[in-house]
Amino acid sequence: PAGPAGMAARILHRLRHALAGEGVREERAHGGSEAEEFPESSELEDDTEGLSTRLSGTLSFTSHDEEEEEEDEEEEGAGEELGELPQPTGAAAGAEDGGRCWVPGWPGRPRSSLGGPQRWWGTSSPDTLLTRQLQELWRRSRGSLVPQRLLFEVTSASVVSERSSKYVLYTIYLLRSGRFDKAPAAIARRYSDFEQLNRRLRCRFGSDMAGIAFPRKRLRRNFTAETIAKRSRAFEQFLSHLHSIPEIRRSPEFLEFFFLPDLRVAQRLTCTGMYREALATWANAYRLQDRLGVCGSGRFLLTLAGLAVCHQELDELGEAHGCCEQALQLLEAQGSHPLLGPFLQAHVHLAWKVGKDKRRSEARLQDLQEAGPPLQQQPTLKECLIKEPLE
């Protein structure tokens, strides 16, 4: 019958195709192994620095004009079999398929005779950008300077109820654009704190503050979600506007709004022997001053003193030694400073404890003693920290 005969013919036809396919694969295995010099897997696996993750979504292979050309090409080749790519012509016709493509705007990209970009999909060439070349370009780009600016972001707002008052506490993060901060610098302020800052700055910088808006007080609906959200955005814009004016962002009124409360709390915790809690507060004050760019001020030296004392009391001698070294580097150009002697004494002691070189600090301390009071009359770093007035 026709049915069994037709079925047998189809089975025989499939068997012939299967045998022919195996022959082609064997031929490629013996003769084509050298031709595929750079297989796709080698590019995907040769990613020692996480290049694929870092560049994910940042490389654009087609521009807007090229997308239009591609649509036209697809319309013209609508009759071609699905999944087949247009075959290159000219010099590209003999190129081997290495699973790579040309990236627009990158070095070595070919151009057509008309001057426009020419797209070679799925082809390779000696000057094609390989994974190692991309990694090298990435290493170079990491060393380039990126303009940074300070961003202020209200990350949360909570309603606080005390015995005789109720207020909203806003948590603001200080973020540097273009960088990832593992440990954020944060402050928590209420409306009255912002209002006091606004009043002090308007008294000193009347003309500069004329164009800066500040959210006015409300008699009702202060704790609704809508009011809190609007004030959060207003405080972000207020701080960003203040920071954009050089005279204001360098003023003590603006700077101390951020880190002076933390310094007071950290000093009080250190005096009461709560060194672990004090250390976290000193560290946040350090990050705040670092974001604001005031790492050479007297407040910053006091912060380093607080960190060194707390680390030493918690038996973290290596960290305490590092804080003293950073402070002495800042004091390098200063002949005399109230904290220079205490920092030198602490550095000599800690260097001896951790096995570091202390000869330079000993020589500086000797010169300081010859020009000033004897060592026994100089206060320790902890005594200076406790007695420092923070107004």
C-alpha positions as CSV (number, residue, x, y, z in Angstrom):
1,P,0.0,0.0,0.0
2,A,0.9,3.6,-0.5
3,G,0.9,4.4,3.2
4,P,3.7,2.0,4.4
5,A,5.8,2.7,1.3
6,G,5.6,6.5,1.8
7,M,6.5,6.0,5.5
8,A,9.5,3.8,4.6
9,A,10.7,6.4,2.1
10,R,10.6,9.2,4.7
11,I,12.5,7.1,7.2
12,L,15.2,6.3,4.6
13,H,15.4,10.0,3.7
14,R,16.0,11.0,7.3
15,L,18.6,8.3,7.8
16,R,20.6,9.6,4.8
17,H,20.5,13.1,6.2
18,A,21.6,12.0,9.6
19,L,24.6,10.1,8.1
20,A,25.5,13.1,6.0
21,G,25.4,15.4,9.0
22,E,27.8,13.1,11.0
23,G,30.2,13.1,8.1
24,V,30.2,16.9,7.9
25,R,30.8,17.2,11.7
26,E,33.7,14.7,11.5
27,E,35.2,16.7,8.7
28,R,34.9,19.9,10.6
29,A,36.5,18.3,13.7
30,H,39.6,17.2,11.7
31,G,40.0,20.0,9.3
32,G,38.4,23.0,10.9
33,S,39.9,23.1,14.4
34,E,42.7,25.3,13.4
35,A,40.5,27.7,11.5
36,E,38.4,28.6,14.6
37,E,41.3,30.3,16.5
38,F,39.2,32.3,18.9
39,P,36.0,30.4,19.8
40,E,33.1,32.3,21.5
41,S,33.6,30.4,24.7
42,S,37.2,31.8,25.1
43,E,35.9,35.3,25.1
44,L,33.1,34.6,27.6
45,E,35.4,32.7,30.0
46,D,38.3,35.1,29.8
47,D,36.8,37.6,32.1
48,T,39.3,37.9,35.0
49,E,38.1,41.3,36.2
50,G,34.3,41.0,35.8
51,L,34.4,42.9,32.5
52,S,31.2,41.5,31.2
53,T,29.3,42.5,34.4
54,R,30.8,46.0,34.4
55,L,30.1,46.8,30.8
56,S,26.7,45.1,30.8
57,G,24.2,47.3,29.1
58,T,26.7,50.1,28.2
59,L,27.9,49.1,24.8
60,S,25.5,50.1,22.0
61,F,26.0,48.2,18.8
62,T,23.7,50.2,16.6
63,S,22.8,53.9,16.4
64,H,19.4,55.3,15.5
65,D,20.3,55.6,11.8
66,E,21.7,52.1,11.7
67,E,18.5,50.7,13.2
68,E,16.6,52.4,10.4
69,E,19.0,50.9,7.8
70,E,18.6,47.5,9.5
71,E,14.8,47.7,9.2
72,D,15.1,48.5,5.5
73,E,17.4,45.6,5.0
74,E,15.0,43.3,6.8
75,E,12.2,44.5,4.5
76,E,14.3,43.8,1.4
77,G,15.4,40.4,2.6
78,A,12.0,39.3,3.9
79,G,12.1,36.3,1.6
80,E,15.3,34.9,3.1
81,E,15.3,32.1,5.5
82,L,14.9,33.1,9.2
83,G,18.1,33.1,11.2
84,E,20.5,33.7,8.3
85,L,22.7,36.8,8.5
86,P,23.6,38.8,5.4
87,Q,26.9,37.6,4.0
88,P,29.7,40.2,3.9
89,T,31.3,41.2,0.7
90,G,34.8,42.2,-0.3
91,A,37.5,41.8,2.2
92,A,35.1,40.5,4.7
93,A,34.0,37.6,2.6
94,G,37.0,35.5,3.5
95,A,36.9,36.3,7.2
96,E,36.3,33.5,9.6
97,D,33.4,33.6,12.0
98,G,34.8,34.2,15.5
99,G,31.5,35.2,17.2
100,R,32.5,38.9,17.5
101,C,31.1,42.1,16.1
102,W,32.3,45.6,15.5
103,V,31.4,48.2,18.1
104,P,30.5,51.7,16.7
105,G,32.9,54.4,17.7
106,W,35.7,52.0,18.9
107,P,39.1,51.9,17.3
108,G,39.7,49.7,14.3
109,R,36.1,49.8,13.1
110,P,36.0,49.6,9.3
111,R,34.3,52.2,7.2
112,S,32.7,51.9,3.8
113,S,33.9,53.7,0.7
114,L,31.2,56.3,1.2
115,G,32.6,57.3,4.6
116,G,29.8,55.8,6.7
117,P,30.1,53.0,9.2
118,Q,30.1,49.5,7.9
119,R,28.6,46.7,10.0
120,W,30.2,43.3,10.0
121,W,28.2,41.1,12.2
122,G,29.6,37.7,13.3
123,T,33.0,38.3,11.7
124,S,36.5,38.6,13.0
125,S,39.6,40.5,11.9
126,P,43.2,40.9,13.2
127,D,42.2,44.3,14.7
128,T,39.0,43.2,16.2
129,L,38.6,44.2,19.9
130,L,39.2,41.1,21.9
131,T,38.4,40.6,25.5
132,R,41.9,41.5,26.6
133,Q,41.8,44.7,24.7
134,L,38.5,45.6,26.3
135,Q,40.0,44.9,29.7
136,E,42.9,47.2,28.9
137,L,40.6,50.0,27.8
138,W,38.6,49.5,31.1
139,R,41.8,49.7,33.2
140,R,42.7,53.0,31.5
141,S,39.2,54.4,31.9
142,R,39.2,53.7,35.6
143,G,42.2,56.0,36.1
144,S,40.5,59.0,34.3
145,L,39.0,61.7,36.5
146,V,35.2,62.0,36.5
147,P,33.7,65.3,37.7
148,Q,32.0,64.7,41.0
149,R,29.4,66.6,42.9
150,L,27.8,66.1,46.3
151,L,24.2,64.8,46.3
152,F,21.8,65.1,49.3
153,E,19.1,62.4,49.5
154,V,16.4,62.0,52.1
155,T,16.2,58.3,52.5
156,S,13.6,58.1,55.3
157,A,11.4,60.2,57.5
158,S,9.9,59.0,60.8
159,V,7.4,60.6,63.2
160,V,8.9,60.9,66.7
161,S,6.6,61.3,69.7
162,E,8.1,62.5,73.0
163,R,6.5,63.6,76.2
164,S,5.7,67.2,75.2
165,S,6.4,67.3,71.5
166,K,5.9,65.5,68.2
167,Y,8.1,66.0,65.2
168,V,9.4,64.4,61.9
169,L,13.0,63.2,61.8
170,Y,14.5,63.2,58.3
171,T,17.5,61.0,57.5
172,I,19.7,62.5,54.8
173,Y,22.5,60.7,53.0
174,L,25.5,62.6,51.5
175,L,26.4,60.8,48.3
176,R,29.2,61.6,45.8
177,S,28.1,61.2,42.2
178,G,30.2,58.8,40.1
179,R,31.4,56.8,43.1
180,F,30.0,54.0,45.3
181,D,30.3,54.5,49.0
182,K,30.4,51.3,51.0
183,A,29.7,53.2,54.2
184,P,27.3,56.1,53.8
185,A,27.6,59.4,55.5
186,A,24.2,60.2,57.1
187,I,22.6,62.8,59.3
188,A,19.2,62.9,61.0
189,R,17.6,66.4,61.3
190,R,14.2,67.8,62.1
191,Y,12.4,70.8,60.6
192,S,13.6,73.1,63.4
193,D,17.3,72.3,62.6
194,F,16.8,73.2,58.9
195,E,15.0,76.4,60.0
196,Q,17.8,77.4,62.3
197,L,20.4,76.8,59.5
198,N,18.3,78.9,57.1
199,R,18.0,81.8,59.6
200,R,21.7,81.8,60.4
201,L,22.7,81.8,56.7
202,R,20.2,84.6,55.8
203,C,21.7,86.8,58.5
204,R,25.2,86.3,57.1
205,F,24.6,85.8,53.3
206,G,21.6,87.9,52.7
207,S,22.2,88.5,49.0
208,D,23.2,84.9,48.2
209,M,20.2,83.5,50.1
210,A,17.7,85.8,48.4
211,G,17.0,83.3,45.6
212,I,17.0,80.2,47.8
213,A,13.6,78.8,48.7
214,F,12.8,77.3,52.1
215,P,9.6,75.4,53.0
216,R,7.4,77.5,55.3
217,K,5.8,76.3,58.5
218,R,2.4,74.8,58.5
219,L,-0.1,75.0,61.3
220,R,-2.0,71.8,60.3
221,R,-1.3,68.5,58.5
222,N,2.4,68.5,59.4
223,F,2.4,64.7,59.7
224,T,0.6,63.6,56.6
225,A,2.5,61.5,54.0
226,E,2.0,64.3,51.4
227,T,3.5,67.0,53.6
228,I,6.5,64.8,54.6
229,A,7.2,63.9,51.0
230,K,7.1,67.5,49.8
231,R,9.3,68.7,52.6
232,S,11.8,65.8,51.9
233,R,12.2,67.0,48.3
234,A,12.4,70.6,49.4
235,F,15.2,69.9,51.9
236,E,17.1,68.0,49.2
237,Q,16.9,71.0,46.9
238,F,17.6,73.4,49.7
239,L,20.9,71.7,50.7
240,S,21.9,71.2,47.0
241,H,21.4,74.9,46.3
242,L,23.4,75.9,49.4
243,H,26.3,73.6,48.5
244,S,26.4,75.1,44.9
245,I,27.5,78.5,46.3
246,P,31.2,78.4,47.3
247,E,31.0,81.1,50.0
248,I,28.1,79.2,51.8
249,R,29.5,75.7,51.5
250,R,32.8,76.8,53.1
251,S,31.1,78.6,55.9
252,P,31.2,77.3,59.5
253,E,27.4,77.6,59.7
254,F,26.8,75.2,56.8
255,L,29.6,72.7,57.6
256,E,28.8,72.4,61.3
257,F,25.2,71.8,60.6
258,F,26.3,68.4,59.3
259,F,29.1,67.1,61.7
260,L,29.1,69.2,64.8
261,P,26.2,67.3,66.5
262,D,28.0,64.0,65.9
263,L,31.2,65.4,67.4
264,R,29.4,66.4,70.5
265,V,27.7,63.0,70.9
266,A,30.9,61.1,70.2
267,Q,32.8,63.3,72.8
268,R,30.2,62.6,75.4
269,L,30.2,58.9,74.7
270,T,34.0,58.8,74.9
271,C,34.0,60.6,78.3
272,T,31.6,58.0,79.7
273,G,33.6,55.1,78.5
274,M,31.2,53.9,75.8
275,Y,33.9,53.4,73.3
276,R,32.1,51.1,70.8
277,E,29.2,53.5,70.5
278,A,31.5,56.5,70.3
279,L,33.6,54.9,67.6
280,A,30.6,54.6,65.3
281,T,29.8,58.2,65.8
282,W,33.3,59.4,65.3
283,A,33.5,57.3,62.1
284,N,30.3,58.9,60.7
285,A,31.7,62.4,61.5
286,Y,34.8,61.4,59.7
287,R,32.8,60.4,56.6
288,L,30.7,63.6,56.7
289,Q,33.8,65.8,56.8
290,D,35.4,63.8,54.0
291,R,32.3,64.3,51.8
292,L,32.2,68.0,52.5
293,G,35.9,68.3,51.7
294,V,37.2,69.7,55.0
295,C,39.8,67.0,55.9
296,G,42.4,69.6,56.9
297,S,40.5,71.5,59.6
298,G,40.9,71.4,63.3
299,R,37.6,69.5,63.7
300,F,38.9,66.8,61.4
301,L,42.1,66.4,63.6
302,L,39.8,66.1,66.6
303,T,37.9,63.4,64.8
304,L,41.1,61.5,64.2
305,A,42.0,61.8,67.8
306,G,38.6,60.4,68.8
307,L,39.0,57.5,66.4
308,A,42.6,56.8,67.7
309,V,41.5,56.9,71.4
310,C,38.5,54.6,70.8
311,H,40.4,52.1,68.7
312,Q,43.2,52.0,71.3
313,E,40.7,51.5,74.2
314,L,39.1,48.6,72.2
315,D,42.5,47.0,71.7
316,E,42.4,47.7,67.9
317,L,46.0,49.0,67.8
318,G,46.6,48.8,64.1
319,E,43.6,51.0,63.4
320,A,44.7,53.5,66.1
321,H,48.2,53.6,64.7
322,G,46.7,54.4,61.2
323,C,44.7,57.3,62.6
324,C,47.8,58.8,64.3
325,E,49.8,58.5,61.0
326,Q,47.1,60.3,59.1
327,A,46.9,63.1,61.6
328,L,50.7,63.5,61.6
329,Q,50.7,63.7,57.8
330,L,48.2,66.6,58.1
331,L,50.4,68.2,60.7
332,E,53.6,67.8,58.7
333,A,53.7,71.4,57.5
334,Q,52.8,72.9,60.9
335,G,55.5,73.8,63.3
336,S,53.2,73.9,66.4
337,H,49.7,72.7,67.1
338,P,48.0,71.8,70.4
339,L,47.5,68.2,69.1
340,L,51.0,67.7,67.6
341,G,52.7,66.5,70.8
342,P,49.8,64.2,71.9
343,F,49.7,62.6,68.5
344,L,53.4,62.1,68.4
345,Q,53.4,60.4,71.9
346,A,50.5,58.2,70.9
347,H,52.2,57.3,67.6
348,V,55.5,56.3,69.2
349,H,53.7,54.1,71.7
350,L,51.4,52.5,69.1
351,A,54.3,52.0,66.7
352,W,56.2,50.1,69.4
353,K,53.1,48.0,70.1
354,V,52.5,47.0,66.5
355,G,56.1,46.7,65.4
356,K,56.2,49.7,63.1
357,D,59.0,52.3,62.5
358,K,58.9,55.0,65.1
359,R,62.2,56.8,64.6
360,R,60.8,59.7,62.7
361,S,58.1,60.4,65.3
362,E,60.7,60.1,68.1
363,A,62.9,62.7,66.4
364,R,60.0,65.1,65.9
365,L,59.0,64.6,69.5
366,Q,62.5,65.3,70.7
367,D,62.6,68.6,68.7
368,L,59.3,69.5,70.1
369,Q,60.4,68.9,73.6
370,E,63.5,71.0,73.2
371,A,61.4,74.0,72.0
372,G,58.6,73.6,74.5
373,P,57.5,72.2,77.8
374,P,58.8,68.8,79.0
375,L,57.0,65.6,78.1
376,Q,55.6,65.1,81.5
377,Q,53.6,68.4,81.3
378,Q,52.0,67.6,77.9
379,P,48.5,66.2,78.0
380,T,47.7,62.9,76.5
381,L,45.5,62.5,73.4
382,K,42.6,61.4,75.4
383,E,42.9,64.3,77.8
384,C,42.9,66.7,74.9
385,L,39.9,65.0,73.4
386,I,37.9,65.3,76.6
387,K,38.8,68.9,77.4
388,E,38.2,70.2,73.8
389,P,35.2,72.6,73.9
390,L,32.6,71.9,71.1
391,E,30.4,74.9,70.9
